Amino acid sequence: MDIDVLVLDVNETLTDLEPLRDRFAQAGLPRESLDVWFAATLRDGFALTAAGAYAEFRTIGADILTELLGVSDEEVVNEVLKGFTTLPLHPDVAPGLTRIHEAGIRIITLTNGSAAMSQQVFADGGILDLLEHRLDVGVPQRWKPHPDSYRHAADVCGVPVERMGLAAVHPWDIDGAQRAGLTGIHIDRRKTPYPKAFRTPDVTVPDFQALAEALPAKES
Amino acid sequence: MDIDVLVLDVNETLTDLEPLRDRFAQAGLPRESLDVWFAATLRDGFALTAAGAYAEFRTIGADILTELLGVSDEEVVNEVLKGFTTLPLHPDVAPGLTRIHEAGIRIITLTNGSAAMSQQVFADGGILDLLEHRLDVGVPQRWKPHPDSYRHAADVCGVPVERMGLAAVHPWDIDGAQRAGLTGIHIDRRKTPYPKAFRTPDVTVPDFQALAEALPAKES
């Protein structure tokens, strides 16, 4: 795997969403409803992208929460979504990315969420200074896995998509990146059978420390 | 609302998915996991569509079930998915569609699932003879809400999209149909606040009997 830029997905790939379950419970929802909320939020974001349209992650996330609650309650919705600004990073992220950065590989984030929402999370987790850019899909107005989202990242970095690798836990993201011309890197935190509907990842590693070992250092 | 062809979504709009919860329980999964399964199946189908690709509903549905189970077990997966062939129709569907058919409006179905999978359900529910076509997205190879899926239905019927109305319980479907030029009809079975990320439906009715009252008879 020979890449110049490592593109990181954020939610679940870098951050651990588990603490959000407490906020769902405080809102009176079952703790398990985090799972249907996240799947449905992505579902509706992808639907708009497939239809040629766009809405912000926050708007859709609030819509789905409102549907789960059965009523509009802006205060409760805000309290749940605020949880995204205080999530922990998975323990392998900071040591792995530090080594990848030291090896001379440029690192950026590309999220369907808001780039601003995770600034404090990255600062607290000790990786903010390792990130050359923190991008979201607000500029291309197409959610990942639409090819324009990945091309936007390549444009910002001034490299062809073929010089980039996209690392994610989500098969739909890895698959879309590969179709757009990037190297797809599966961070296999879940250990469940890989879905057949998506292309096989170019690279699979258990976590970011293993990825650091797999990436050759760049000549500087 | 002046339309020549009524296009019906199938899953949840015509059929009641609730009996599937028993099959999830028999497979050792929580009954509530039907909700995350359905959301995640649509999520991955829409993701492939957004990336310019395609897989069958059954393939993706089996992938998501496998992920929920944590292991590959083809027999268990088949047993759960077989439930789609024996679902009941919502009680308003047959009387409502009968009246709409009698009023001279052409009726078709358009599903992201397989058209074959619901033939017996429609026969048992007494609506099979009312349906001029039963379409799925296998021909356009784009899931709803991609505009090509709705255009395919218009091509088969030989009418412009503007002469069609799409009826669904799902905001993403109604929104996509409206963006493609159809009249969007919201069958509001859920009574939850309508999501802000999507366009307001052209028409909202509580069920198909109310829709039959709202549709003017065609001159024949």
Interface residues (C-beta under 8 A of the other chain):
Chain A: P30 E32 D35 V36 A39 A40 L42 R43 D44 F46 A47 L48 T49 A50 A51 G52 A53 A55 T59 I60 A62 D63 I64 T66 E67 G70 V71 S72 R142 W143 P145 H146 P147 P171 W172 D175 G176 R179 A180 R190 T192 P193 P195 K196 A197 F198
Chain B: P30 E32 D35 V36 A39 A40 L42 R43 D44 F46 A47 L48 T49 A50 A51 G52 A53 A55 T59 I60 A62 D63 I64 T66 E67 G70 V71 S72 R142 W143 P145 H146 P147 P171 W172 D175 G176 R179 A180 R190 T192 P193 P195 K196 A197 F198
